[in-house]
């Protein structure tokens, strides 16, 4: 196979890879490997889940309270420096979460809503035990501040609920300054005459709808995920949860459960060393899903009190912050099989941003550094292409002379390559080595929430959104056309037409890609054009001088 055909195959393979991967994920989310048994038992009608016998550790089976929905529930809001949280007195659920530092995709005048009514996305928790309140029970808010005061590092909100036989229940939500982590604690005072061995559960509820801002060309994962030290990061699709085929680690004494979507995540994180059970279920007769974790509460003797606490992280996928919250939580920024390459690339990008102070210019600088790192490989590739460009007229003559004898044609072409010291694959192998880096950078720029609402210059006000005026995609098309003209002209007219059509095919694809991705390709193409033009000019000048010397 000659260089031109191999380049053509590579272009088609790369574009097909991107299109096929996004199409498959868009239409058929990928199943995960078999890592565990069935999910926690529950009737999946919205009541509290029931822990397995193994989690009860010899205690008598607990009974979930089946409470009817409370029509008299009210809501109130809590303000911190980073978010506004809407809390319902039904269950003390977090039914709304507005992020001050992030804007909606379609309306930049509005703050982004993570928990919302559109997807019925909320964070719920309750107790499992006879007569104990669940996420469907009515609570009372104890009077107190609902706004983080200046100079204060935390804000506590207390809700109380009734329980039978003298048992008193309180739910305490602790909000912290400069943090998206919320501590959710249950406080149980046993005023009865018998010991209590309850369980607490913490779950997120959501439909299977995609978050705003996605499209087929840049589809990302939306769904539940579980992490444990033993099984690591395990994603499940909503479809697998619905048909009860989702596979994930069921019990552990470490890890967390999260609801993942593009740029944002909500995760329940129990304390390390506490035995827990993860579950996922679809609610009967609805499009809603519940994914959560059950933890046991130490036995509470009569006249004593007990409590349990789990951290809820609900916010952007800022990798530095995620690493501080829990081990492995930064894996929700999923780079797939190229994580080993993508993670250092993001670190370098963030390091450059800390210096230049702008994500757009950080992309430009990183592109230049990557180009410099691959300079020797690119130079070898362009030299090979330049040599092929010089011998193209002679190749055309050979094809015309031996058009009826393919074997003789191949022999003469190999002789020509040997005489001129040309490796037909020399122009493509260096490019093949660089492709994993390019794909890894693609996922870095696609998945980094730091790019969201980040401006570059002039009309580019959001590097995570498509170019509103399509200027960068047009520049990219022009740069690719120039690159094609610098390459050897295929002697086959059909190949030549296909090669010239590729810039426009890629240009149409990139109309929907984030501006940050297109910026990278434009800068890379411009640098490649400069390098290739210089090498081609030098090779052609050297070839002309050699011909003049022979004459």
C-alpha positions as CSV (number, residue, x, y, z in Angstrom):
1,X,0.0,0.0,0.0
2,X,1.5,3.4,-0.9
3,X,1.7,6.4,1.3
4,X,-1.4,8.2,-0.1
5,X,-3.6,5.2,0.4
6,X,-2.4,4.7,3.9
7,X,-3.0,8.3,4.8
8,X,-6.5,8.0,3.3
9,X,-7.2,4.9,5.4
10,X,-5.9,6.6,8.5
11,X,-8.1,9.6,8.0
12,X,-11.2,7.4,7.4
13,X,-10.3,5.2,10.4
14,X,-9.8,8.2,12.7
15,X,-13.1,9.9,11.7
16,X,-15.0,6.6,11.7
17,X,-13.6,5.9,15.2
18,X,-14.9,9.2,16.6
19,X,-18.3,8.9,14.8
20,X,-18.9,5.2,15.7
21,X,-17.9,5.6,19.4
22,X,-20.2,8.6,19.9
23,X,-23.0,7.0,18.0
24,X,-22.8,3.7,20.0
25,X,-22.7,5.6,23.3
26,X,-25.5,7.9,22.2
27,X,-27.8,5.0,21.2
28,X,-26.6,2.1,23.1
29,X,-24.7,2.9,26.4
30,X,-21.9,0.3,27.0
31,X,-22.6,-2.4,29.6
32,X,-20.1,-2.9,32.4
33,X,-18.3,-6.1,33.4
34,X,-19.8,-8.6,35.8
35,X,-18.6,-7.5,39.2
36,X,-21.3,-8.3,41.6
37,X,-24.6,-10.1,42.4
38,X,-28.1,-8.6,42.4
39,X,-29.0,-5.2,43.7
40,X,-30.4,-4.6,47.2
41,X,-33.8,-6.0,47.6
42,X,-36.7,-3.5,47.3
43,X,-40.1,-3.3,45.9
44,X,-38.9,-0.4,43.7
45,X,-42.1,1.6,44.3
46,X,-40.4,4.5,46.0
47,X,-40.2,3.2,49.6
48,X,-37.1,2.8,51.5
49,X,-34.8,-0.1,50.4
50,X,-34.2,-3.2,52.5
51,X,-30.7,-4.2,53.4
52,X,-29.5,-7.7,52.8
53,X,-29.1,-10.2,55.6
54,X,-25.3,-9.8,55.3
55,X,-25.4,-6.1,56.1
56,X,-27.7,-6.7,59.2
57,X,-24.8,-8.7,60.7
58,X,-27.0,-11.0,62.8
59,X,-29.5,-8.4,64.0
60,X,-33.2,-9.1,63.4
61,X,-34.5,-8.0,60.0
62,X,-35.6,-4.4,59.8
63,X,-38.8,-3.3,58.3
64,X,-39.1,-0.3,56.0
65,X,-41.7,2.2,56.7
66,X,-44.3,2.5,53.9
67,X,-45.4,6.1,54.1
68,X,-47.8,7.8,51.7
69,X,-46.5,11.0,49.9
70,X,-47.0,14.1,52.0
71,X,-49.0,16.7,50.2
72,X,-48.4,19.3,52.9
73,X,-44.7,19.4,52.4
74,X,-43.0,22.8,52.0
75,X,-39.7,23.9,50.7
76,X,-37.1,26.4,51.9
77,X,-33.7,27.5,50.6
78,X,-30.2,27.5,52.0
79,X,-27.5,29.9,50.6
80,X,-23.7,29.4,50.8
81,X,-21.0,31.1,48.9
82,X,-21.1,28.6,46.1
83,X,-24.7,27.4,45.8
84,X,-28.4,27.8,46.7
85,X,-30.0,24.5,47.9
86,X,-33.7,24.0,48.0
87,X,-34.8,21.6,50.7
88,X,-38.2,19.9,51.1
89,X,-39.8,19.1,54.4
90,X,-40.8,15.8,52.9
91,X,-37.9,13.6,53.8
92,X,-35.6,16.6,54.1
93,X,-34.7,16.0,50.5
94,X,-32.4,18.3,48.5
95,X,-34.8,19.0,45.5
96,X,-32.9,21.9,44.0
97,X,-29.3,22.9,43.7
98,X,-28.2,26.1,42.0
99,X,-24.5,26.6,41.3
100,X,-23.5,30.2,41.4
101,X,-20.2,29.8,39.4
102,X,-21.8,28.0,36.5
103,X,-24.4,29.0,33.9
104,X,-27.1,27.2,32.1
105,X,-26.2,25.9,28.6
106,X,-29.1,27.8,26.8
107,X,-29.4,30.9,29.0
108,X,-26.1,32.4,30.3
109,X,-28.1,34.8,32.5
110,X,-29.2,31.9,34.7
111,X,-27.2,29.8,37.1
112,X,-26.9,26.1,36.4
113,X,-29.3,23.8,38.2
114,X,-27.9,20.4,39.1
115,X,-30.8,19.1,41.2
116,X,-34.0,20.2,39.4
117,X,-37.6,19.4,38.7
118,X,-37.0,18.9,34.9
119,X,-35.2,15.6,35.5
120,X,-36.7,15.1,39.0
121,X,-33.1,15.0,40.1
122,X,-32.8,15.1,43.9
123,X,-30.8,13.8,46.9
124,X,-32.8,11.7,49.4
125,X,-32.1,9.9,52.6
126,X,-34.0,8.1,55.3
127,X,-33.9,5.5,58.1
128,X,-34.8,1.8,57.8
129,X,-36.7,0.4,60.8
130,X,-40.2,-0.1,62.0
131,X,-41.9,3.3,62.3
132,X,-38.7,5.3,61.5
133,X,-39.0,8.1,59.0
134,X,-38.0,7.6,55.3
135,X,-37.5,10.1,52.5
136,X,-41.3,10.2,52.2
137,X,-42.0,11.3,55.8
138,X,-42.8,14.8,56.9
139,X,-40.1,16.7,58.8
140,X,-40.1,20.0,60.7
141,X,-37.4,22.6,60.2
142,X,-35.9,23.8,63.5
143,X,-35.6,27.6,63.5
144,X,-32.1,28.8,62.6
145,X,-30.1,30.6,59.9
146,X,-30.4,29.5,56.3
147,X,-27.6,31.6,54.9
148,X,-23.9,31.2,55.5
149,X,-22.9,34.2,57.5
150,X,-19.8,36.3,56.6
151,X,-16.8,35.1,58.6
152,X,-18.5,31.7,59.3
153,X,-17.0,28.5,57.9
154,X,-20.1,26.3,58.2
155,X,-23.9,26.3,58.4
156,X,-26.0,23.7,60.1
157,X,-29.7,23.1,59.2
158,X,-31.7,20.8,61.5
159,X,-34.9,19.0,60.7
160,X,-36.9,16.8,63.1
161,X,-39.5,14.0,62.6
162,X,-41.8,12.0,64.8
163,X,-41.2,8.4,65.6
164,X,-43.2,6.0,67.8
165,X,-42.4,4.8,71.4
166,X,-40.5,7.9,72.5
167,X,-37.9,7.7,69.7
168,X,-36.7,11.1,68.5
169,X,-35.2,11.6,65.1
170,X,-33.2,14.6,63.7
171,X,-31.6,15.1,60.3
172,X,-28.7,17.6,60.3
173,X,-27.3,19.1,57.1
174,X,-23.9,20.8,57.4
175,X,-22.8,23.2,54.6
176,X,-19.2,24.4,54.4
177,X,-17.6,27.5,53.0
178,X,-15.9,27.1,49.6
179,X,-17.1,23.5,49.3
180,X,-19.6,21.5,47.3
181,X,-19.6,18.8,50.0
182,X,-22.6,18.6,52.4
183,X,-22.5,16.4,55.5
184,X,-25.9,14.6,56.0
185,X,-26.2,13.2,59.5
186,X,-29.0,11.2,61.3
187,X,-29.3,11.7,65.1
188,X,-31.4,9.1,66.9
189,X,-32.4,9.3,70.6
190,X,-33.9,6.1,71.8
191,X,-36.5,6.9,74.4
192,X,-38.1,3.5,74.1
193,X,-37.7,0.4,76.3
194,X,-35.9,-1.8,73.7
195,X,-32.7,-1.4,71.8
196,X,-32.7,-0.1,68.2
197,X,-30.5,-1.4,65.4
198,X,-31.6,0.7,62.4
199,X,-30.0,1.4,59.1
200,X,-29.7,4.6,57.1
201,X,-29.9,5.0,53.4
202,X,-28.7,7.8,51.1
203,X,-29.8,7.9,47.5
204,X,-30.1,10.1,44.4
205,X,-33.2,10.0,42.3
206,X,-33.2,11.0,38.6
207,X,-34.8,10.2,35.3
208,X,-32.8,8.8,32.4
209,X,-32.8,12.1,30.4
210,X,-29.6,13.5,28.9
211,X,-28.4,16.8,30.4
212,X,-28.7,19.9,28.2
213,X,-25.8,20.8,25.9
214,X,-25.0,17.3,24.5
215,X,-25.3,16.1,20.9
216,X,-24.4,13.0,18.9
217,X,-21.0,14.4,17.9
218,X,-19.8,14.8,21.5
219,X,-21.9,12.4,23.6
220,X,-20.7,11.7,27.2
221,X,-21.8,9.3,29.8
222,X,-24.8,9.9,32.0
223,X,-25.7,7.4,34.7
224,X,-24.7,5.8,38.0
225,X,-21.3,4.6,39.0
226,X,-19.8,2.8,42.0
227,X,-16.2,2.9,43.2
228,X,-14.5,0.5,45.6
229,X,-10.9,-0.2,46.3
230,X,-11.2,-3.8,45.0
231,X,-13.3,-3.3,41.9
232,X,-12.4,0.3,41.1
233,X,-14.6,2.5,38.9
234,X,-17.7,0.7,37.6
235,X,-20.3,2.5,35.4
236,X,-23.8,1.2,34.7
237,X,-26.3,2.4,32.1
238,X,-29.9,3.2,32.9
239,X,-31.0,0.4,30.6
240,X,-29.0,-2.1,32.6
241,X,-30.6,-0.8,35.8
242,X,-34.1,-1.0,34.3
243,X,-33.7,-4.7,33.3
244,X,-31.8,-5.5,36.5
245,X,-28.7,-6.5,34.6
246,X,-26.5,-3.8,36.0
247,X,-23.2,-5.2,37.4
248,X,-21.4,-3.4,40.2
249,X,-19.8,-4.1,43.6
250,X,-22.6,-4.6,46.0
251,X,-21.0,-4.6,49.5
252,X,-17.7,-3.1,50.8
253,X,-16.3,-1.1,53.7
254,X,-15.1,1.6,51.4
255,X,-15.9,3.6,48.2
256,X,-18.8,5.7,47.0
257,X,-21.8,5.8,44.7
258,X,-22.3,8.7,42.2
259,X,-24.7,10.0,39.6
260,X,-22.4,11.1,36.7
261,X,-23.2,13.5,33.9
262,X,-21.1,15.8,31.6
263,X,-19.2,18.2,33.8
264,X,-21.1,17.6,37.0
265,X,-21.6,14.8,39.6
266,X,-23.4,14.0,42.8
267,X,-21.9,11.4,45.0
268,X,-22.7,9.8,48.4
269,X,-19.5,9.0,50.3
270,X,-19.8,7.0,53.5
271,X,-16.9,7.1,56.0
272,X,-14.0,4.7,55.3
273,X,-14.2,1.4,57.2
274,X,-18.0,1.5,57.6
275,X,-19.7,-1.5,56.0
276,X,-22.1,-0.4,53.3
277,X,-24.4,-1.9,50.6
278,X,-24.9,-0.2,47.2
279,X,-28.1,-0.6,45.2
280,X,-29.7,0.6,42.0
281,X,-33.3,0.3,40.9
282,X,-36.0,1.7,38.6
283,X,-39.3,2.8,40.1
284,X,-42.2,0.8,38.9
285,X,-44.5,2.6,36.5
286,X,-42.2,5.6,36.0
287,X,-39.1,6.8,34.3
288,X,-37.3,7.5,37.6
289,X,-34.3,5.7,38.9
290,X,-32.9,5.5,42.5
291,X,-29.2,4.7,43.2
292,X,-27.9,4.7,46.7
293,X,-26.0,3.2,49.7
294,X,-27.2,1.6,52.9
295,X,-25.2,1.9,56.1
296,X,-25.9,0.2,59.5
297,X,-26.3,2.3,62.6
298,X,-24.7,0.9,65.7
299,X,-27.1,-0.5,68.2
300,X,-28.7,2.2,70.4
301,X,-29.7,1.1,73.9
302,X,-32.7,2.5,75.7
303,X,-32.0,6.0,77.0
304,X,-29.0,6.4,74.7
305,X,-28.4,8.2,71.4
306,X,-26.6,7.3,68.2
307,X,-25.9,8.9,64.9
308,X,-24.5,8.2,61.5
309,X,-23.2,10.6,58.8
310,X,-22.5,10.4,55.1
311,X,-21.0,13.1,52.9
312,X,-22.9,14.3,49.8
313,X,-20.7,15.9,47.1
314,X,-22.9,17.8,44.5
315,X,-21.1,20.1,42.1
316,X,-18.7,20.4,39.2
317,X,-16.1,17.8,38.3
318,X,-13.2,19.9,39.3
319,X,-10.5,17.3,39.5
320,X,-8.4,18.9,42.2
321,X,-11.4,19.3,44.5
322,X,-12.6,15.7,43.7
323,X,-9.3,14.2,44.8
324,X,-9.6,15.9,48.2
325,X,-13.2,14.7,48.8
326,X,-12.6,10.9,48.4
327,X,-10.1,8.5,46.9
328,X,-11.0,7.7,43.2
329,X,-13.7,10.4,43.0
330,X,-11.7,12.2,40.3
331,X,-12.3,9.1,38.0
332,X,-15.8,10.4,37.2
333,X,-13.9,12.6,34.8
334,X,-13.6,9.6,32.6
335,X,-10.9,9.4,29.9
336,X,-11.5,5.8,29.2
337,X,-8.6,3.6,28.0
338,X,-6.4,6.6,27.4
339,X,-6.4,7.8,31.0
340,X,-2.7,7.0,31.4
341,X,-2.0,9.6,28.7
342,X,-4.9,12.0,29.3
343,X,-4.2,12.6,33.0
344,X,-0.7,14.0,32.5
345,X,-2.0,16.1,29.6
346,X,-4.6,17.7,31.8
347,X,-2.0,18.3,34.5
348,X,0.1,20.1,32.0
349,X,-2.8,22.1,30.7
350,X,-3.8,23.2,34.2
351,X,-0.1,24.1,35.0
352,X,0.0,26.3,31.9
353,X,-3.3,27.9,32.8
354,X,-2.0,28.8,36.3
355,X,0.8,30.8,34.4
356,X,-1.1,32.4,31.5
357,X,-4.4,32.8,33.3
358,X,-6.6,31.9,30.3
359,X,-7.7,28.4,29.2
360,X,-7.7,29.4,25.5
361,X,-4.1,30.5,25.6
362,X,-3.3,27.5,27.7
363,X,-4.6,25.3,24.9
364,X,-2.5,27.2,22.4
365,X,0.7,26.9,24.5
366,X,0.0,23.2,25.2
367,X,-0.5,22.5,21.4
368,X,2.9,24.2,20.7
369,X,4.6,22.1,23.4
370,X,3.1,18.9,22.1
371,X,4.2,19.9,18.6
372,X,7.7,20.5,19.8
373,X,7.7,17.1,21.5
374,X,6.8,15.4,18.3
375,X,8.9,17.6,16.1
376,X,11.4,14.9,15.1
377,X,8.7,12.5,14.2
378,X,6.8,15.1,12.3
379,X,9.9,16.1,10.5
380,X,10.6,12.6,9.4
381,X,7.0,12.3,8.2
382,X,7.1,15.5,6.2
383,X,10.5,14.6,4.7
384,X,9.1,11.4,3.5
385,X,6.1,13.2,2.0
386,X,8.4,15.7,0.3
387,X,10.4,12.9,-1.3
388,X,7.2,11.3,-2.5
389,X,6.1,14.6,-3.9
390,X,9.3,14.9,-5.9
391,X,9.0,11.4,-7.4
392,X,5.2,11.6,-8.0
393,X,5.7,12.5,-11.8
394,X,7.9,9.4,-12.2
395,X,5.4,7.2,-10.4
396,X,2.7,8.5,-12.8
397,X,4.9,7.5,-15.7
398,X,5.4,4.0,-14.3
399,X,1.7,3.5,-13.8
400,X,1.0,4.6,-17.4
401,X,3.8,2.4,-18.7
402,X,2.9,-0.8,-16.7
403,X,-0.9,-0.2,-16.3
404,X,-1.5,-3.8,-17.6
405,X,1.1,-5.5,-15.5
406,X,0.5,-4.9,-11.8
407,X,3.4,-7.2,-10.7
408,X,5.9,-5.4,-12.9
409,X,4.5,-2.1,-11.7
410,X,5.1,-3.0,-8.1
411,X,8.6,-4.1,-8.9
412,X,9.5,-0.9,-10.7
413,X,8.0,1.2,-7.9
414,X,10.0,-0.7,-5.3
415,X,13.2,-0.1,-7.3
416,X,12.4,3.6,-7.5
417,X,11.8,3.7,-3.7
418,X,15.2,2.0,-3.1
419,X,17.0,4.2,-5.6
420,X,15.6,7.4,-4.1
421,X,15.9,6.0,-0.5
422,X,12.2,6.5,0.2
423,X,10.2,4.5,2.8
424,X,6.5,4.5,1.6
425,X,5.4,4.1,5.2
426,X,7.8,6.8,6.5
427,X,5.2,9.5,6.2
428,X,2.5,7.6,8.1
429,X,4.2,5.7,10.9
430,X,5.2,8.9,12.9
431,X,1.6,10.1,12.6
432,X,0.3,6.7,13.9
433,X,2.4,7.1,17.0
434,X,0.9,10.6,17.7
435,X,-2.8,9.5,17.3
436,X,-3.2,8.2,20.9
437,X,-2.0,11.6,22.2
438,X,-4.4,13.5,19.9
439,X,-7.4,11.3,21.0
440,X,-6.4,11.7,24.7
441,X,-6.3,15.4,24.3
442,X,-9.7,15.3,22.6
443,X,-11.1,13.6,25.7
444,X,-9.3,16.0,28.1
445,X,-10.8,19.1,26.3
446,X,-14.2,17.5,26.0
447,X,-14.4,16.4,29.7
448,X,-12.8,19.3,31.6
449,X,-15.4,21.4,33.4
450,X,-12.7,24.0,33.7
451,X,-13.4,24.8,30.0
452,X,-17.1,25.5,30.7
453,X,-18.0,29.2,30.3
454,X,-14.2,29.9,30.0
455,X,-13.6,32.7,27.4
456,X,-10.7,33.0,25.1
457,X,-10.7,36.1,22.9
458,X,-13.3,38.2,21.1
459,X,-16.3,36.1,20.0
460,X,-15.2,32.9,21.9
461,X,-16.8,33.3,25.3
462,X,-17.2,29.6,26.1
463,X,-14.5,27.1,25.1
464,X,-16.9,24.2,26.0
465,X,-19.5,25.4,23.5
466,X,-19.4,25.3,19.7
467,X,-18.1,28.5,18.0
468,X,-21.2,30.7,17.7
469,X,-20.0,32.2,14.4
470,X,-18.3,29.0,13.0
471,X,-15.1,31.0,12.4
472,X,-12.8,28.4,13.9
473,X,-14.3,25.5,11.9
474,X,-13.9,27.5,8.7
475,X,-10.3,28.4,9.5
476,X,-9.7,24.7,10.2
477,X,-11.1,23.7,6.8
478,X,-8.9,26.2,5.1
479,X,-5.8,24.9,7.0
480,X,-6.6,21.3,6.1
481,X,-7.0,22.3,2.4
482,X,-3.6,23.9,2.5
483,X,-2.1,20.8,4.1
484,X,-3.6,18.6,1.4
485,X,-2.1,20.7,-1.3
486,X,1.4,20.4,0.4
487,X,1.1,16.6,0.3
488,X,1.9,14.6,-2.8
489,X,-1.0,14.7,-5.4
490,X,-2.5,11.2,-5.7
491,X,-2.1,9.9,-9.3
492,X,-5.5,8.3,-9.1
493,X,-8.2,11.0,-9.8
494,X,-10.7,9.3,-7.4
495,X,-8.2,9.3,-4.6
496,X,-7.4,12.9,-5.3
497,X,-11.1,13.9,-5.1
498,X,-11.6,12.0,-1.9
499,X,-8.6,13.5,-0.3
500,X,-9.7,17.0,-1.1
501,X,-13.2,16.3,0.3
502,X,-11.9,15.2,3.7
503,X,-11.3,18.8,5.0
504,X,-14.9,19.6,4.4
505,X,-16.1,16.3,6.0
506,X,-14.1,17.1,9.1
507,X,-15.2,20.7,9.0
508,X,-18.8,19.8,9.1
509,X,-18.1,17.4,12.0
510,X,-16.3,20.2,13.9
511,X,-19.2,22.6,13.6
512,X,-20.7,20.9,16.7
513,X,-17.5,20.4,18.6
514,X,-16.5,22.6,21.5
515,X,-14.5,25.7,20.5
516,X,-11.6,24.5,22.7
517,X,-11.2,21.4,20.6
518,X,-11.4,23.2,17.3
519,X,-8.8,25.7,18.6
520,X,-6.4,22.9,19.3
521,X,-6.8,21.5,15.8
522,X,-6.5,24.9,14.1
523,X,-3.2,25.7,16.0
524,X,-1.9,22.2,15.3
525,X,-2.7,22.6,11.6
526,X,-1.1,26.0,11.3
527,X,2.1,24.7,13.0
528,X,2.1,21.6,10.8
529,X,1.7,23.7,7.7
530,X,4.7,25.9,8.6
531,X,6.9,22.9,9.4
532,X,5.8,21.0,6.3
533,X,6.1,24.0,4.0
534,X,9.7,24.6,5.2
535,X,10.7,21.0,4.8
536,X,9.1,20.7,1.4
537,X,10.8,23.9,0.2
538,X,14.2,22.6,1.5
539,X,13.8,19.2,-0.2
540,X,12.7,20.7,-3.5
541,X,15.6,23.1,-3.5
542,X,18.0,20.3,-2.7
543,X,16.4,18.2,-5.5
544,X,16.7,21.0,-8.0
545,X,20.4,21.6,-7.0
546,X,21.1,17.9,-7.5
547,X,19.5,17.9,-10.9
548,X,21.4,21.0,-12.0
549,X,24.7,19.3,-10.9
550,X,23.9,16.2,-13.0
551,X,23.1,18.4,-16.0
